[in-house]
């Protein structure tokens, strides 16, 4: 056991705006990225309806929620919101 937590992001296939091949290429590229400012993706799985991404767990305020609330974000605030 590593003691590390992961999260599963579910992406419905019917809502995709890119082809399955393009999405697969992008996901494979993201799996190879190891940078402190980019969410790590460890595994990808799929079934008929969804794509499942196993990612590192990030805690804190969701950037999307801040954007919906129309909070003005500069780079520093966006960065602080996305780090645990």
mmCIF file of the C-alpha atoms, coordinates in Angstrom:
data_MODEL
# 
_entry.id   MODEL 
# 
loop_
_atom_site.group_PDB 
_atom_site.id 
_atom_site.type_symbol 
_atom_site.label_atom_id 
_atom_site.label_alt_id 
_atom_site.label_comp_id 
_atom_site.label_asym_id 
_atom_site.label_entity_id 
_atom_site.label_seq_id 
_atom_site.pdbx_PDB_ins_code 
_atom_site.Cartn_x 
_atom_site.Cartn_y 
_atom_site.Cartn_z 
_atom_site.occupancy 
_atom_site.B_iso_or_equiv 
_atom_site.pdbx_formal_charge 
_atom_site.auth_seq_id 
_atom_site.auth_comp_id 
_atom_site.auth_asym_id 
_atom_site.auth_atom_id 
_atom_site.pdbx_PDB_model_num 
ATOM 1  C CA . UNK A 1 1  ? 0.000   0.000  0.000   1.00 0.00 ? 1  UNK A CA 1 
ATOM 2  C CA . UNK A 1 2  ? 1.260   3.445  -0.903  1.00 0.00 ? 2  UNK A CA 1 
ATOM 3  C CA . UNK A 1 3  ? -1.054  5.454  1.347   1.00 0.00 ? 3  UNK A CA 1 
ATOM 4  C CA . UNK A 1 4  ? -1.797  7.758  -1.590  1.00 0.00 ? 4  UNK A CA 1 
ATOM 5  C CA . UNK A 1 5  ? -5.360  8.668  -2.527  1.00 0.00 ? 5  UNK A CA 1 
ATOM 6  C CA . UNK A 1 6  ? -6.696  8.675  -6.075  1.00 0.00 ? 6  UNK A CA 1 
ATOM 7  C CA . UNK A 1 7  ? -9.906  9.904  -7.636  1.00 0.00 ? 7  UNK A CA 1 
ATOM 8  C CA . UNK A 1 8  ? -11.955 8.630  -10.566 1.00 0.00 ? 8  UNK A CA 1 
ATOM 9  C CA . UNK A 1 9  ? -13.254 11.155 -13.102 1.00 0.00 ? 9  UNK A CA 1 
ATOM 10 C CA . UNK A 1 10 ? -16.091 9.861  -15.282 1.00 0.00 ? 10 UNK A CA 1 
ATOM 11 C CA . UNK A 1 11 ? -16.386 11.343 -18.787 1.00 0.00 ? 11 UNK A CA 1 
ATOM 12 C CA . UNK A 1 12 ? -19.568 10.456 -20.699 1.00 0.00 ? 12 UNK A CA 1 
ATOM 13 C CA . UNK A 1 13 ? -18.690 9.467  -24.265 1.00 0.00 ? 13 UNK A CA 1 
ATOM 14 C CA . UNK A 1 14 ? -21.837 11.019 -25.740 1.00 0.00 ? 14 UNK A CA 1 
ATOM 15 C CA . UNK A 1 15 ? -20.733 14.521 -24.736 1.00 0.00 ? 15 UNK A CA 1 
ATOM 16 C CA . UNK A 1 16 ? -17.308 14.379 -26.394 1.00 0.00 ? 16 UNK A CA 1 
ATOM 17 C CA . UNK A 1 17 ? -16.527 17.071 -28.942 1.00 0.00 ? 17 UNK A CA 1 
ATOM 18 C CA . UNK A 1 18 ? -13.523 15.161 -30.328 1.00 0.00 ? 18 UNK A CA 1 
ATOM 19 C CA . UNK A 1 19 ? -13.142 11.738 -31.865 1.00 0.00 ? 19 UNK A CA 1 
ATOM 20 C CA . UNK A 1 20 ? -12.312 8.713  -29.724 1.00 0.00 ? 20 UNK A CA 1 
ATOM 21 C CA . UNK A 1 21 ? -8.916  8.500  -31.427 1.00 0.00 ? 21 UNK A CA 1 
ATOM 22 C CA . UNK A 1 22 ? -8.086  12.143 -30.648 1.00 0.00 ? 22 UNK A CA 1 
ATOM 23 C CA . UNK A 1 23 ? -9.206  11.713 -27.048 1.00 0.00 ? 23 UNK A CA 1 
ATOM 24 C CA . UNK A 1 24 ? -7.124  8.552  -26.693 1.00 0.00 ? 24 UNK A CA 1 
ATOM 25 C CA . UNK A 1 25 ? -4.040  10.295 -28.051 1.00 0.00 ? 25 UNK A CA 1 
ATOM 26 C CA . UNK A 1 26 ? -4.534  13.219 -25.659 1.00 0.00 ? 26 UNK A CA 1 
ATOM 27 C CA . UNK A 1 27 ? -5.062  10.952 -22.655 1.00 0.00 ? 27 UNK A CA 1 
ATOM 28 C CA . UNK A 1 28 ? -1.954  8.942  -23.481 1.00 0.00 ? 28 UNK A CA 1 
ATOM 29 C CA . UNK A 1 29 ? 0.085   12.141 -23.686 1.00 0.00 ? 29 UNK A CA 1 
ATOM 30 C CA . UNK A 1 30 ? -1.292  13.310 -20.327 1.00 0.00 ? 30 UNK A CA 1 
ATOM 31 C CA . UNK A 1 31 ? -0.402  9.969  -18.711 1.00 0.00 ? 31 UNK A CA 1 
ATOM 32 C CA . UNK A 1 32 ? 3.241   10.609 -19.582 1.00 0.00 ? 32 UNK A CA 1 
ATOM 33 C CA . UNK A 1 33 ? 3.326   14.131 -18.095 1.00 0.00 ? 33 UNK A CA 1 
ATOM 34 C CA . UNK A 1 34 ? 4.902   14.529 -14.662 1.00 0.00 ? 34 UNK A CA 1 
ATOM 35 C CA . UNK A 1 35 ? 4.754   18.199 -13.668 1.00 0.00 ? 35 UNK A CA 1 
ATOM 36 C CA . UNK A 1 36 ? 3.754   19.718 -10.302 1.00 0.00 ? 36 UNK A CA 1 
ATOM 37 C CA . UNK A 1 37 ? 1.228   22.091 -11.934 1.00 0.00 ? 37 UNK A CA 1 
ATOM 38 C CA . UNK A 1 38 ? -0.568  19.474 -14.051 1.00 0.00 ? 38 UNK A CA 1 
ATOM 39 C CA . UNK A 1 39 ? -3.004  16.874 -12.750 1.00 0.00 ? 39 UNK A CA 1 
ATOM 40 C CA . UNK A 1 40 ? -1.475  13.392 -12.955 1.00 0.00 ? 40 UNK A CA 1 
ATOM 41 C CA . UNK A 1 41 ? -3.498  10.731 -14.768 1.00 0.00 ? 41 UNK A CA 1 
ATOM 42 C CA . UNK A 1 42 ? -2.431  7.211  -13.807 1.00 0.00 ? 42 UNK A CA 1 
ATOM 43 C CA . UNK A 1 43 ? -4.891  4.946  -15.620 1.00 0.00 ? 43 UNK A CA 1 
ATOM 44 C CA . UNK A 1 44 ? -7.692  5.145  -18.172 1.00 0.00 ? 44 UNK A CA 1 
ATOM 45 C CA . UNK A 1 45 ? -10.541 2.667  -18.599 1.00 0.00 ? 45 UNK A CA 1 
ATOM 46 C CA . UNK A 1 46 ? -13.664 2.720  -20.718 1.00 0.00 ? 46 UNK A CA 1 
ATOM 47 C CA . UNK A 1 47 ? -16.931 0.951  -21.311 1.00 0.00 ? 47 UNK A CA 1 
ATOM 48 C CA . UNK A 1 48 ? -19.709 1.572  -23.852 1.00 0.00 ? 48 UNK A CA 1 
ATOM 49 C CA . UNK A 1 49 ? -20.882 4.767  -22.190 1.00 0.00 ? 49 UNK A CA 1 
ATOM 50 C CA . UNK A 1 50 ? -17.986 6.353  -20.271 1.00 0.00 ? 50 UNK A CA 1 
ATOM 51 C CA . UNK A 1 51 ? -14.263 6.912  -20.029 1.00 0.00 ? 51 UNK A CA 1 
ATOM 52 C CA . UNK A 1 52 ? -12.847 6.577  -16.501 1.00 0.00 ? 52 UNK A CA 1 
ATOM 53 C CA . UNK A 1 53 ? -9.708  8.467  -15.517 1.00 0.00 ? 53 UNK A CA 1 
ATOM 54 C CA . UNK A 1 54 ? -7.821  7.474  -12.381 1.00 0.00 ? 54 UNK A CA 1 
ATOM 55 C CA . UNK A 1 55 ? -6.086  10.672 -11.251 1.00 0.00 ? 55 UNK A CA 1 
ATOM 56 C CA . UNK A 1 56 ? -4.233  12.076 -8.292  1.00 0.00 ? 56 UNK A CA 1 
ATOM 57 C CA . UNK A 1 57 ? -6.550  13.527 -5.685  1.00 0.00 ? 57 UNK A CA 1 
ATOM 58 C CA . UNK A 1 58 ? -6.456  17.319 -5.487  1.00 0.00 ? 58 UNK A CA 1 
ATOM 59 C CA . UNK A 1 59 ? -8.158  18.933 -2.546  1.00 0.00 ? 59 UNK A CA 1 
ATOM 60 C CA . UNK A 1 60 ? -9.389  22.480 -2.202  1.00 0.00 ? 60 UNK A CA 1 
ATOM 61 C CA . UNK A 1 61 ? -11.817 24.748 -3.989  1.00 0.00 ? 61 UNK A CA 1 
ATOM 62 C CA . UNK A 1 62 ? -12.808 23.578 -7.458  1.00 0.00 ? 62 UNK A CA 1 
ATOM 63 C CA . UNK A 1 63 ? -11.688 26.065 -10.088 1.00 0.00 ? 63 UNK A CA 1 
ATOM 64 C CA . UNK A 1 64 ? -14.966 25.548 -11.957 1.00 0.00 ? 64 UNK A CA 1 
ATOM 65 C CA . UNK A 1 65 ? -16.950 26.637 -8.892  1.00 0.00 ? 65 UNK A CA 1 
ATOM 66 C CA . UNK A 1 66 ? -14.909 29.828 -8.642  1.00 0.00 ? 66 UNK A CA 1 
ATOM 67 C CA . UNK A 1 67 ? -15.519 30.551 -12.313 1.00 0.00 ? 67 UNK A CA 1 
ATOM 68 C CA . UNK A 1 68 ? -19.266 29.955 -11.966 1.00 0.00 ? 68 UNK A CA 1 
ATOM 69 C CA . UNK A 1 69 ? -19.300 32.353 -9.018  1.00 0.00 ? 69 UNK A CA 1 
ATOM 70 C CA . UNK A 1 70 ? -17.674 34.876 -11.385 1.00 0.00 ? 70 UNK A CA 1 
ATOM 71 C CA . UNK A 1 71 ? -14.789 35.535 -9.067  1.00 0.00 ? 71 UNK A CA 1 
ATOM 72 C CA . UNK A 1 72 ? -12.014 37.437 -10.804 1.00 0.00 ? 72 UNK A CA 1 
ATOM 73 C CA . UNK A 1 73 ? -9.014  35.126 -10.884 1.00 0.00 ? 73 UNK A CA 1 
ATOM 74 C CA . UNK A 1 74 ? -5.455  36.137 -11.470 1.00 0.00 ? 74 UNK A CA 1 
ATOM 75 C CA . UNK A 1 75 ? -2.773  33.506 -11.977 1.00 0.00 ? 75 UNK A CA 1 
ATOM 76 C CA . UNK A 1 76 ? -1.818  33.429 -8.299  1.00 0.00 ? 76 UNK A CA 1 
ATOM 77 C CA . UNK A 1 77 ? -5.374  32.920 -7.081  1.00 0.00 ? 77 UNK A CA 1 
ATOM 78 C CA . UNK A 1 78 ? -6.106  30.237 -9.678  1.00 0.00 ? 78 UNK A CA 1 
ATOM 79 C CA . UNK A 1 79 ? -2.915  28.436 -8.717  1.00 0.00 ? 79 UNK A CA 1 
ATOM 80 C CA . UNK A 1 80 ? -3.724  28.631 -5.003  1.00 0.00 ? 80 UNK A CA 1 
ATOM 81 C CA . UNK A 1 81 ? -7.238  27.278 -5.628  1.00 0.00 ? 81 UNK A CA 1 
ATOM 82 C CA . UNK A 1 82 ? -5.953  24.259 -7.489  1.00 0.00 ? 82 UNK A CA 1 
ATOM 83 C CA . UNK A 1 83 ? -3.306  23.180 -4.969  1.00 0.00 ? 83 UNK A CA 1 
ATOM 84 C CA . UNK A 1 84 ? -4.010  21.147 -1.908  1.00 0.00 ? 84 UNK A CA 1 
# 
